[in-house]
Amino acid sequence: MRSDKDKANVFATNLADVFRAEQAHIDDDVEDCITAPCHMSLPIRAFTPAEVKAELTRLNTRKAPGYDLISGQILKQLLF
């Protein structure tokens, strides 16, 4: 069984690999949000660790990962 520190290190390494400058592929929608006001509502509401855990338990692991390439299955593994 992996410790929380081990999981965090694997997760951090994955994010570093995904977001390396030479590998970054920003699509038009993401670039538009960076350079112009985005459709997201701000400010972001504060949340608790319990709320994060509740959302992670409801994740559909069969959906495709987002821009960060982190799948629901990977996120669920962080719970255990």
PyMOL Python script that loads the backbone (N, CA, C, O; Angstrom):
from pymol import cmd

cmd.read_pdbstr("""\
ATOM      1  N   MET A   1       0.841  -1.179   0.000  1.00  0.00           N
ATOM      2  CA  MET A   1       0.000   0.000   0.000  1.00  0.00           C
ATOM      3  C   MET A   1       0.886   1.242   0.000  1.00  0.00           C
ATOM      4  O   MET A   1       1.875   1.310   0.730  1.00  0.00           O
ATOM      5  N   ARG A   2       0.529   2.203  -0.808  1.00  0.00           N
ATOM      6  CA  ARG A   2       1.317   3.426  -0.909  1.00  0.00           C
ATOM      7  C   ARG A   2       0.885   4.435   0.138  1.00  0.00           C
ATOM      8  O   ARG A   2      -0.292   4.530   0.483  1.00  0.00           O
ATOM      9  N   SER A   3       1.849   5.179   0.632  1.00  0.00           N
ATOM     10  CA  SER A   3       1.546   6.234   1.593  1.00  0.00           C
ATOM     11  C   SER A   3       0.974   7.442   0.851  1.00  0.00           C
ATOM     12  O   SER A   3       1.075   7.533  -0.373  1.00  0.00           O
ATOM     13  N   ASP A   4       0.377   8.359   1.596  1.00  0.00           N
ATOM     14  CA  ASP A   4      -0.143   9.581   0.991  1.00  0.00           C
ATOM     15  C   ASP A   4       0.983  10.368   0.319  1.00  0.00           C
ATOM     16  O   ASP A   4       0.776  10.981  -0.728  1.00  0.00           O
ATOM     17  N   LYS A   5       2.164  10.350   0.916  1.00  0.00           N
ATOM     18  CA  LYS A   5       3.304  11.054   0.339  1.00  0.00           C
ATOM     19  C   LYS A   5       3.706  10.423  -0.995  1.00  0.00           C
ATOM     20  O   LYS A   5       4.009  11.138  -1.950  1.00  0.00           O
ATOM     21  N   ASP A   6       3.710   9.094  -1.067  1.00  0.00           N
ATOM     22  CA  ASP A   6       4.026   8.396  -2.319  1.00  0.00           C
ATOM     23  C   ASP A   6       3.020   8.764  -3.409  1.00  0.00           C
ATOM     24  O   ASP A   6       3.401   9.037  -4.547  1.00  0.00           O
ATOM     25  N   LYS A   7       1.743   8.769  -3.054  1.00  0.00           N
ATOM     26  CA  LYS A   7       0.696   9.121  -4.018  1.00  0.00           C
ATOM     27  C   LYS A   7       0.874  10.547  -4.505  1.00  0.00           C
ATOM     28  O   LYS A   7       0.749  10.815  -5.700  1.00  0.00           O
ATOM     29  N   ALA A   8       1.167  11.468  -3.588  1.00  0.00           N
ATOM     30  CA  ALA A   8       1.352  12.870  -3.957  1.00  0.00           C
ATOM     31  C   ALA A   8       2.539  13.025  -4.900  1.00  0.00           C
ATOM     32  O   ALA A   8       2.476  13.804  -5.851  1.00  0.00           O
ATOM     33  N   ASN A   9       3.614  12.292  -4.648  1.00  0.00           N
ATOM     34  CA  ASN A   9       4.793  12.374  -5.511  1.00  0.00           C
ATOM     35  C   ASN A   9       4.507  11.848  -6.914  1.00  0.00           C
ATOM     36  O   ASN A   9       4.945  12.446  -7.897  1.00  0.00           O
ATOM     37  N   VAL A  10       3.782  10.744  -7.018  1.00  0.00           N
ATOM     38  CA  VAL A  10       3.426  10.201  -8.327  1.00  0.00           C
ATOM     39  C   VAL A  10       2.520  11.184  -9.065  1.00  0.00           C
ATOM     40  O   VAL A  10       2.697  11.424 -10.259  1.00  0.00           O
ATOM     41  N   PHE A  11       1.566  11.740  -8.360  1.00  0.00           N
ATOM     42  CA  PHE A  11       0.635  12.707  -8.946  1.00  0.00           C
ATOM     43  C   PHE A  11       1.394  13.941  -9.424  1.00  0.00           C
ATOM     44  O   PHE A  11       1.144  14.422 -10.529  1.00  0.00           O
ATOM     45  N   ALA A  12       2.313  14.460  -8.618  1.00  0.00           N
ATOM     46  CA  ALA A  12       3.103  15.642  -8.982  1.00  0.00           C
ATOM     47  C   ALA A  12       3.982  15.360 -10.193  1.00  0.00           C
ATOM     48  O   ALA A  12       4.112  16.208 -11.076  1.00  0.00           O
ATOM     49  N   THR A  13       4.584  14.182 -10.240  1.00  0.00           N
ATOM     50  CA  THR A  13       5.415  13.816 -11.377  1.00  0.00           C
ATOM     51  C   THR A  13       4.584  13.757 -12.653  1.00  0.00           C
ATOM     52  O   THR A  13       5.016  14.228 -13.705  1.00  0.00           O
ATOM     53  N   ASN A  14       3.395  13.178 -12.555  1.00  0.00           N
ATOM     54  CA  ASN A  14       2.507  13.105 -13.719  1.00  0.00           C
ATOM     55  C   ASN A  14       2.149  14.499 -14.209  1.00  0.00           C
ATOM     56  O   ASN A  14       2.217  14.769 -15.408  1.00  0.00           O
ATOM     57  N   LEU A  15       1.769  15.386 -13.300  1.00  0.00           N
ATOM     58  CA  LEU A  15       1.406  16.746 -13.703  1.00  0.00           C
ATOM     59  C   LEU A  15       2.589  17.461 -14.338  1.00  0.00           C
ATOM     60  O   LEU A  15       2.419  18.181 -15.322  1.00  0.00           O
ATOM     61  N   ALA A  16       3.770  17.274 -13.794  1.00  0.00           N
ATOM     62  CA  ALA A  16       4.962  17.905 -14.358  1.00  0.00           C
ATOM     63  C   ALA A  16       5.208  17.407 -15.775  1.00  0.00           C
ATOM     64  O   ALA A  16       5.579  18.190 -16.651  1.00  0.00           O
ATOM     65  N   ASP A  17       5.007  16.123 -16.008  1.00  0.00           N
ATOM     66  CA  ASP A  17       5.198  15.555 -17.346  1.00  0.00           C
ATOM     67  C   ASP A  17       4.153  16.093 -18.332  1.00  0.00           C
ATOM     68  O   ASP A  17       4.476  16.422 -19.474  1.00  0.00           O
ATOM     69  N   VAL A  18       2.911  16.177 -17.879  1.00  0.00           N
ATOM     70  CA  VAL A  18       1.827  16.629 -18.745  1.00  0.00           C
ATOM     71  C   VAL A  18       2.003  18.095 -19.134  1.00  0.00           C
ATOM     72  O   VAL A  18       1.737  18.479 -20.273  1.00  0.00           O
ATOM     73  N   PHE A  19       2.448  18.898 -18.192  1.00  0.00           N
ATOM     74  CA  PHE A  19       2.489  20.334 -18.432  1.00  0.00           C
ATOM     75  C   PHE A  19       3.880  20.878 -18.747  1.00  0.00           C
ATOM     76  O   PHE A  19       4.123  22.072 -18.575  1.00  0.00           O
ATOM     77  N   ARG A  20       4.781  20.039 -19.197  1.00  0.00           N
ATOM     78  CA  ARG A  20       6.081  20.525 -19.642  1.00  0.00           C
ATOM     79  C   ARG A  20       5.883  21.476 -20.811  1.00  0.00           C
ATOM     80  O   ARG A  20       5.085  21.203 -21.708  1.00  0.00           O
ATOM     81  N   ALA A  21       6.597  22.579 -20.805  1.00  0.00           N
ATOM     82  CA  ALA A  21       6.413  23.633 -21.811  1.00  0.00           C
ATOM     83  C   ALA A  21       6.529  23.101 -23.232  1.00  0.00           C
ATOM     84  O   ALA A  21       5.730  23.469 -24.093  1.00  0.00           O
ATOM     85  N   GLU A  22       7.495  22.252 -23.488  1.00  0.00           N
ATOM     86  CA  GLU A  22       7.683  21.777 -24.850  1.00  0.00           C
ATOM     87  C   GLU A  22       6.614  20.777 -25.287  1.00  0.00           C
ATOM     88  O   GLU A  22       6.494  20.482 -26.476  1.00  0.00           O
ATOM     89  N   GLN A  23       5.839  20.255 -24.338  1.00  0.00           N
ATOM     90  CA  GLN A  23       4.776  19.311 -24.683  1.00  0.00           C
ATOM     91  C   GLN A  23       3.391  19.931 -24.617  1.00  0.00           C
ATOM     92  O   GLN A  23       2.411  19.306 -25.023  1.00  0.00           O
ATOM     93  N   ALA A  24       3.302  21.144 -24.112  1.00  0.00           N
ATOM     94  CA  ALA A  24       1.987  21.763 -23.907  1.00  0.00           C
ATOM     95  C   ALA A  24       1.302  22.004 -25.249  1.00  0.00           C
ATOM     96  O   ALA A  24       1.891  22.570 -26.170  1.00  0.00           O
ATOM     97  N   HIS A  25       0.076  21.575 -25.339  1.00  0.00           N
ATOM     98  CA  HIS A  25      -0.748  21.802 -26.517  1.00  0.00           C
ATOM     99  C   HIS A  25      -2.022  22.489 -26.036  1.00  0.00           C
ATOM    100  O   HIS A  25      -2.968  21.842 -25.587  1.00  0.00           O
ATOM    101  N   ILE A  26      -2.020  23.799 -26.140  1.00  0.00           N
ATOM    102  CA  ILE A  26      -3.173  24.562 -25.661  1.00  0.00           C
ATOM    103  C   ILE A  26      -4.134  24.735 -26.825  1.00  0.00           C
ATOM    104  O   ILE A  26      -3.787  25.337 -27.842  1.00  0.00           O
ATOM    105  N   ASP A  27      -5.345  24.204 -26.674  1.00  0.00           N
ATOM    106  CA  ASP A  27      -6.316  24.359 -27.749  1.00  0.00           C
ATOM    107  C   ASP A  27      -6.900  25.776 -27.722  1.00  0.00           C
ATOM    108  O   ASP A  27      -6.646  26.532 -26.783  1.00  0.00           O
ATOM    109  N   ASP A  28      -7.666  26.131 -28.730  1.00  0.00           N
ATOM    110  CA  ASP A  28      -8.177  27.492 -28.873  1.00  0.00           C
ATOM    111  C   ASP A  28      -9.039  27.922 -27.693  1.00  0.00           C
ATOM    112  O   ASP A  28      -8.947  29.066 -27.250  1.00  0.00           O
ATOM    113  N   ASP A  29      -9.882  27.017 -27.175  1.00  0.00           N
ATOM    114  CA  ASP A  29     -10.754  27.374 -26.055  1.00  0.00           C
ATOM    115  C   ASP A  29      -9.945  27.736 -24.816  1.00  0.00           C
ATOM    116  O   ASP A  29     -10.246  28.720 -24.140  1.00  0.00           O
ATOM    117  N   VAL A  30      -8.919  26.944 -24.517  1.00  0.00           N
ATOM    118  CA  VAL A  30      -8.090  27.210 -23.344  1.00  0.00           C
ATOM    119  C   VAL A  30      -7.334  28.513 -23.540  1.00  0.00           C
ATOM    120  O   VAL A  30      -7.254  29.332 -22.624  1.00  0.00           O
ATOM    121  N   GLU A  31      -6.785  28.707 -24.716  1.00  0.00           N
ATOM    122  CA  GLU A  31      -6.042  29.939 -24.985  1.00  0.00           C
ATOM    123  C   GLU A  31      -6.956  31.155 -24.873  1.00  0.00           C
ATOM    124  O   GLU A  31      -6.543  32.193 -24.357  1.00  0.00           O
ATOM    125  N   ASP A  32      -8.191  31.037 -25.351  1.00  0.00           N
ATOM    126  CA  ASP A  32      -9.151  32.137 -25.230  1.00  0.00           C
ATOM    127  C   ASP A  32      -9.417  32.478 -23.771  1.00  0.00           C
ATOM    128  O   ASP A  32      -9.538  33.652 -23.420  1.00  0.00           O
ATOM    129  N   CYS A  33      -9.509  31.467 -22.921  1.00  0.00           N
ATOM    130  CA  CYS A  33      -9.756  31.714 -21.497  1.00  0.00           C
ATOM    131  C   CYS A  33      -8.558  32.370 -20.822  1.00  0.00           C
ATOM    132  O   CYS A  33      -8.716  33.106 -19.848  1.00  0.00           O
ATOM    133  N   ILE A  34      -7.368  32.105 -21.337  1.00  0.00           N
ATOM    134  CA  ILE A  34      -6.167  32.701 -20.761  1.00  0.00           C
ATOM    135  C   ILE A  34      -6.066  34.167 -21.157  1.00  0.00           C
ATOM    136  O   ILE A  34      -5.672  35.005 -20.346  1.00  0.00           O
ATOM    137  N   THR A  35      -6.420  34.480 -22.396  1.00  0.00           N
ATOM    138  CA  THR A  35      -6.228  35.834 -22.912  1.00  0.00           C
ATOM    139  C   THR A  35      -7.450  36.722 -22.795  1.00  0.00           C
ATOM    140  O   THR A  35      -7.339  37.935 -22.974  1.00  0.00           O
ATOM    141  N   ALA A  36      -8.608  36.161 -22.503  1.00  0.00           N
ATOM    142  CA  ALA A  36      -9.848  36.946 -22.411  1.00  0.00           C
ATOM    143  C   ALA A  36     -10.671  36.434 -21.240  1.00  0.00           C
ATOM    144  O   ALA A  36     -10.425  35.338 -20.736  1.00  0.00           O
ATOM    145  N   PRO A  37     -11.653  37.229 -20.803  1.00  0.00           N
ATOM    146  CA  PRO A  37     -12.525  36.736 -19.724  1.00  0.00           C
ATOM    147  C   PRO A  37     -13.177  35.418 -20.122  1.00  0.00           C
ATOM    148  O   PRO A  37     -13.646  35.258 -21.249  1.00  0.00           O
ATOM    149  N   CYS A  38     -13.200  34.504 -19.206  1.00  0.00           N
ATOM    150  CA  CYS A  38     -13.728  33.166 -19.465  1.00  0.00           C
ATOM    151  C   CYS A  38     -15.164  33.076 -18.966  1.00  0.00           C
ATOM    152  O   CYS A  38     -15.608  33.924 -18.193  1.00  0.00           O
ATOM    153  N   HIS A  39     -15.875  32.076 -19.393  1.00  0.00           N
ATOM    154  CA  HIS A  39     -17.266  31.889 -18.999  1.00  0.00           C
ATOM    155  C   HIS A  39     -17.406  31.334 -17.577  1.00  0.00           C
ATOM    156  O   HIS A  39     -18.520  31.157 -17.084  1.00  0.00           O
ATOM    157  N   MET A  40     -16.284  31.063 -16.929  1.00  0.00           N
ATOM    158  CA  MET A  40     -16.351  30.522 -15.571  1.00  0.00           C
ATOM    159  C   MET A  40     -16.800  31.606 -14.608  1.00  0.00           C
ATOM    160  O   MET A  40     -16.468  32.780 -14.770  1.00  0.00           O
ATOM    161  N   SER A  41     -17.551  31.198 -13.619  1.00  0.00           N
ATOM    162  CA  SER A  41     -17.990  32.168 -12.622  1.00  0.00           C
ATOM    163  C   SER A  41     -16.914  32.329 -11.555  1.00  0.00           C
ATOM    164  O   SER A  41     -16.348  31.348 -11.074  1.00  0.00           O
ATOM    165  N   LEU A  42     -16.646  33.556 -11.202  1.00  0.00           N
ATOM    166  CA  LEU A  42     -15.654  33.864 -10.185  1.00  0.00           C
ATOM    167  C   LEU A  42     -16.313  34.679  -9.094  1.00  0.00           C
ATOM    168  O   LEU A  42     -17.283  35.369  -9.410  1.00  0.00           O
ATOM    169  N   PRO A  43     -15.909  34.671  -7.903  1.00  0.00           N
ATOM    170  CA  PRO A  43     -14.798  33.906  -7.363  1.00  0.00           C
ATOM    171  C   PRO A  43     -15.176  32.439  -7.148  1.00  0.00           C
ATOM    172  O   PRO A  43     -16.354  32.090  -7.071  1.00  0.00           O
ATOM    173  N   ILE A  44     -14.174  31.610  -7.055  1.00  0.00           N
ATOM    174  CA  ILE A  44     -14.383  30.183  -6.828  1.00  0.00           C
ATOM    175  C   ILE A  44     -14.783  29.978  -5.372  1.00  0.00           C
ATOM    176  O   ILE A  44     -14.165  30.533  -4.464  1.00  0.00           O
ATOM    177  N   ARG A  45     -15.813  29.184  -5.162  1.00  0.00           N
ATOM    178  CA  ARG A  45     -16.313  28.902  -3.821  1.00  0.00           C
ATOM    179  C   ARG A  45     -15.323  28.031  -3.064  1.00  0.00           C
ATOM    180  O   ARG A  45     -14.761  27.088  -3.623  1.00  0.00           O
ATOM    181  N   ALA A  46     -15.113  28.345  -1.801  1.00  0.00           N
ATOM    182  CA  ALA A  46     -14.246  27.520  -0.948  1.00  0.00           C
ATOM    183  C   ALA A  46     -14.883  26.137  -0.764  1.00  0.00           C
ATOM    184  O   ALA A  46     -16.107  26.004  -0.786  1.00  0.00           O
ATOM    185  N   PHE A  47     -14.047  25.116  -0.584  1.00  0.00           N
ATOM    186  CA  PHE A  47     -14.554  23.766  -0.389  1.00  0.00           C
ATOM    187  C   PHE A  47     -13.702  23.055   0.645  1.00  0.00           C
ATOM    188  O   PHE A  47     -12.568  23.446   0.920  1.00  0.00           O
ATOM    189  N   THR A  48     -14.271  22.006   1.207  1.00  0.00           N
ATOM    190  CA  THR A  48     -13.592  21.250   2.257  1.00  0.00           C
ATOM    191  C   THR A  48     -13.026  19.949   1.682  1.00  0.00           C
ATOM    192  O   THR A  48     -13.451  19.510   0.613  1.00  0.00           O
ATOM    193  N   PRO A  49     -12.085  19.342   2.374  1.00  0.00           N
ATOM    194  CA  PRO A  49     -11.599  18.030   1.931  1.00  0.00           C
ATOM    195  C   PRO A  49     -12.727  16.997   1.830  1.00  0.00           C
ATOM    196  O   PRO A  49     -12.705  16.136   0.951  1.00  0.00           O
ATOM    197  N   ALA A  50     -13.700  17.084   2.721  1.00  0.00           N
ATOM    198  CA  ALA A  50     -14.823  16.146   2.670  1.00  0.00           C
ATOM    199  C   ALA A  50     -15.635  16.325   1.389  1.00  0.00           C
ATOM    200  O   ALA A  50     -16.117  15.345   0.821  1.00  0.00           O
ATOM    201  N   GLU A  51     -15.788  17.564   0.931  1.00  0.00           N
ATOM    202  CA  GLU A  51     -16.507  17.808  -0.323  1.00  0.00           C
ATOM    203  C   GLU A  51     -15.727  17.259  -1.519  1.00  0.00           C
ATOM    204  O   GLU A  51     -16.314  16.714  -2.454  1.00  0.00           O
ATOM    205  N   VAL A  52     -14.415  17.404  -1.482  1.00  0.00           N
ATOM    206  CA  VAL A  52     -13.579  16.854  -2.554  1.00  0.00           C
ATOM    207  C   VAL A  52     -13.725  15.335  -2.588  1.00  0.00           C
ATOM    208  O   VAL A  52     -13.899  14.748  -3.656  1.00  0.00           O
ATOM    209  N   LYS A  53     -13.654  14.705  -1.423  1.00  0.00           N
ATOM    210  CA  LYS A  53     -13.787  13.249  -1.350  1.00  0.00           C
ATOM    211  C   LYS A  53     -15.149  12.796  -1.872  1.00  0.00           C
ATOM    212  O   LYS A  53     -15.245  11.799  -2.587  1.00  0.00           O
ATOM    213  N   ALA A  54     -16.207  13.536  -1.509  1.00  0.00           N
ATOM    214  CA  ALA A  54     -17.551  13.183  -1.970  1.00  0.00           C
ATOM    215  C   ALA A  54     -17.637  13.262  -3.496  1.00  0.00           C
ATOM    216  O   ALA A  54     -18.241  12.393  -4.125  1.00  0.00           O
ATOM    217  N   GLU A  55     -17.046  14.282  -4.088  1.00  0.00           N
ATOM    218  CA  GLU A  55     -17.061  14.409  -5.546  1.00  0.00           C
ATOM    219  C   GLU A  55     -16.243  13.309  -6.211  1.00  0.00           C
ATOM    220  O   GLU A  55     -16.648  12.767  -7.240  1.00  0.00           O
ATOM    221  N   LEU A  56     -15.102  12.980  -5.631  1.00  0.00           N
ATOM    222  CA  LEU A  56     -14.265  11.932  -6.206  1.00  0.00           C
ATOM    223  C   LEU A  56     -14.951  10.577  -6.169  1.00  0.00           C
ATOM    224  O   LEU A  56     -14.779   9.775  -7.087  1.00  0.00           O
ATOM    225  N   THR A  57     -15.722  10.308  -5.130  1.00  0.00           N
ATOM    226  CA  THR A  57     -16.415   9.016  -5.055  1.00  0.00           C
ATOM    227  C   THR A  57     -17.513   8.913  -6.106  1.00  0.00           C
ATOM    228  O   THR A  57     -17.902   7.810  -6.489  1.00  0.00           O
ATOM    229  N   ARG A  58     -18.017  10.055  -6.577  1.00  0.00           N
ATOM    230  CA  ARG A  58     -19.078  10.055  -7.593  1.00  0.00           C
ATOM    231  C   ARG A  58     -18.546  10.108  -9.024  1.00  0.00           C
ATOM    232  O   ARG A  58     -19.328  10.065  -9.974  1.00  0.00           O
ATOM    233  N   LEU A  59     -17.246  10.197  -9.185  1.00  0.00           N
ATOM    234  CA  LEU A  59     -16.674  10.318 -10.525  1.00  0.00           C
ATOM    235  C   LEU A  59     -16.976   9.103 -11.388  1.00  0.00           C
ATOM    236  O   LEU A  59     -16.956   7.964 -10.921  1.00  0.00           O
ATOM    237  N   ASN A  60     -17.253   9.367 -12.641  1.00  0.00           N
ATOM    238  CA  ASN A  60     -17.435   8.299 -13.618  1.00  0.00           C
ATOM    239  C   ASN A  60     -16.054   7.948 -14.173  1.00  0.00           C
ATOM    240  O   ASN A  60     -15.457   8.756 -14.885  1.00  0.00           O
ATOM    241  N   THR A  61     -15.549   6.780 -13.867  1.00  0.00           N
ATOM    242  CA  THR A  61     -14.202   6.391 -14.286  1.00  0.00           C
ATOM    243  C   THR A  61     -14.141   6.002 -15.764  1.00  0.00           C
ATOM    244  O   THR A  61     -13.057   5.730 -16.280  1.00  0.00           O
ATOM    245  N   ARG A  62     -15.266   5.971 -16.440  1.00  0.00           N
ATOM    246  CA  ARG A  62     -15.274   5.605 -17.868  1.00  0.00           C
ATOM    247  C   ARG A  62     -15.197   6.819 -18.788  1.00  0.00           C
ATOM    248  O   ARG A  62     -15.132   6.671 -20.008  1.00  0.00           O
ATOM    249  N   LYS A  63     -15.204   8.004 -18.215  1.00  0.00           N
ATOM    250  CA  LYS A  63     -15.111   9.210 -19.036  1.00  0.00           C
ATOM    251  C   LYS A  63     -13.664   9.500 -19.384  1.00  0.00           C
ATOM    252  O   LYS A  63     -12.741   9.105 -18.672  1.00  0.00           O
ATOM    253  N   ALA A  64     -13.487  10.197 -20.493  1.00  0.00           N
ATOM    254  CA  ALA A  64     -12.140  10.556 -20.950  1.00  0.00           C
ATOM    255  C   ALA A  64     -11.531  11.587 -20.010  1.00  0.00           C
ATOM    256  O   ALA A  64     -12.253  12.384 -19.411  1.00  0.00           O
ATOM    257  N   PRO A  65     -10.216  11.576 -19.878  1.00  0.00           N
ATOM    258  CA  PRO A  65      -9.559  12.578 -19.042  1.00  0.00           C
ATOM    259  C   PRO A  65      -9.653  13.959 -19.681  1.00  0.00           C
ATOM    260  O   PRO A  65      -9.904  14.080 -20.880  1.00  0.00           O
ATOM    261  N   GLY A  66      -9.452  14.987 -18.885  1.00  0.00           N
ATOM    262  CA  GLY A  66      -9.468  16.351 -19.384  1.00  0.00           C
ATOM    263  C   GLY A  66      -8.113  16.767 -19.913  1.00  0.00           C
ATOM    264  O   GLY A  66      -7.258  15.932 -20.209  1.00  0.00           O
ATOM    265  N   TYR A  67      -7.930  18.076 -20.026  1.00  0.00           N
ATOM    266  CA  TYR A  67      -6.695  18.631 -20.581  1.00  0.00           C
ATOM    267  C   TYR A  67      -5.463  18.164 -19.808  1.00  0.00           C
ATOM    268  O   TYR A  67      -4.389  17.992 -20.384  1.00  0.00           O
ATOM    269  N   ASP A  68      -5.625  17.961 -18.502  1.00  0.00           N
ATOM    270  CA  ASP A  68      -4.488  17.554 -17.671  1.00  0.00           C
ATOM    271  C   ASP A  68      -4.161  16.071 -17.806  1.00  0.00           C
ATOM    272  O   ASP A  68      -3.185  15.601 -17.220  1.00  0.00           O
ATOM    273  N   LEU A  69      -4.957  15.329 -18.565  1.00  0.00           N
ATOM    274  CA  LEU A  69      -4.787  13.895 -18.814  1.00  0.00           C
ATOM    275  C   LEU A  69      -4.940  13.044 -17.558  1.00  0.00           C
ATOM    276  O   LEU A  69      -4.454  11.914 -17.510  1.00  0.00           O
ATOM    277  N   ILE A  70      -5.612  13.579 -16.548  1.00  0.00           N
ATOM    278  CA  ILE A  70      -5.849  12.824 -15.313  1.00  0.00           C
ATOM    279  C   ILE A  70      -7.242  12.205 -15.410  1.00  0.00           C
ATOM    280  O   ILE A  70      -8.245  12.914 -15.474  1.00  0.00           O
ATOM    281  N   SER A  71      -7.287  10.903 -15.420  1.00  0.00           N
ATOM    282  CA  SER A  71      -8.572  10.208 -15.546  1.00  0.00           C
ATOM    283  C   SER A  71      -9.268  10.109 -14.193  1.00  0.00           C
ATOM    284  O   SER A  71      -8.651  10.277 -13.141  1.00  0.00           O
ATOM    285  N   GLY A  72     -10.554   9.835 -14.249  1.00  0.00           N
ATOM    286  CA  GLY A  72     -11.317   9.615 -13.023  1.00  0.00           C
ATOM    287  C   GLY A  72     -10.780   8.450 -12.229  1.00  0.00           C
ATOM    288  O   GLY A  72     -10.820   8.465 -10.999  1.00  0.00           O
ATOM    289  N   GLN A  73     -10.282   7.448 -12.911  1.00  0.00           N
ATOM    290  CA  GLN A  73      -9.713   6.278 -12.239  1.00  0.00           C
ATOM    291  C   GLN A  73      -8.478   6.674 -11.427  1.00  0.00           C
ATOM    292  O   GLN A  73      -8.295   6.202 -10.304  1.00  0.00           O
ATOM    293  N   ILE A  74      -7.640   7.533 -11.986  1.00  0.00           N
ATOM    294  CA  ILE A  74      -6.457   7.995 -11.251  1.00  0.00           C
ATOM    295  C   ILE A  74      -6.885   8.787 -10.019  1.00  0.00           C
ATOM    296  O   ILE A  74      -6.347   8.584  -8.931  1.00  0.00           O
ATOM    297  N   LEU A  75      -7.846   9.682 -10.186  1.00  0.00           N
ATOM    298  CA  LEU A  75      -8.307  10.492  -9.060  1.00  0.00           C
ATOM    299  C   LEU A  75      -8.897   9.624  -7.955  1.00  0.00           C
ATOM    300  O   LEU A  75      -8.667   9.879  -6.773  1.00  0.00           O
ATOM    301  N   LYS A  76      -9.653   8.604  -8.334  1.00  0.00           N
ATOM    302  CA  LYS A  76     -10.215   7.712  -7.318  1.00  0.00           C
ATOM    303  C   LYS A  76      -9.128   6.960  -6.554  1.00  0.00           C
ATOM    304  O   LYS A  76      -9.285   6.683  -5.365  1.00  0.00           O
ATOM    305  N   GLN A  77      -8.031   6.629  -7.226  1.00  0.00           N
ATOM    306  CA  GLN A  77      -6.933   5.934  -6.559  1.00  0.00           C
ATOM    307  C   GLN A  77      -6.304   6.809  -5.479  1.00  0.00           C
ATOM    308  O   GLN A  77      -5.725   6.288  -4.525  1.00  0.00           O
ATOM    309  N   LEU A  78      -6.407   8.113  -5.615  1.00  0.00           N
ATOM    310  CA  LEU A  78      -5.851   9.015  -4.599  1.00  0.00           C
ATOM    311  C   LEU A  78      -6.605   8.914  -3.275  1.00  0.00           C
ATOM    312  O   LEU A  78      -6.079   9.302  -2.232  1.00  0.00           O
ATOM    313  N   LEU A  79      -7.821   8.401  -3.310  1.00  0.00           N
ATOM    314  CA  LEU A  79      -8.608   8.258  -2.079  1.00  0.00           C
ATOM    315  C   LEU A  79      -8.132   7.121  -1.202  1.00  0.00           C
ATOM    316  O   LEU A  79      -8.330   7.143   0.013  1.00  0.00           O
ATOM    317  N   PHE A  80      -7.504   6.124  -1.811  1.00  0.00           N
ATOM    318  CA  PHE A  80      -7.172   4.913  -1.066  1.00  0.00           C
ATOM    319  C   PHE A  80      -5.699   4.778  -0.795  1.00  0.00           C
ATOM    320  O   PHE A  80      -5.272   3.804  -0.175  1.00  0.00           O
TER     321      PHE A  80
END
""", "prot")
cmd.dss("prot")
cmd.show_as("cartoon", "prot")
cmd.util.cbc("prot")
cmd.orient("prot")
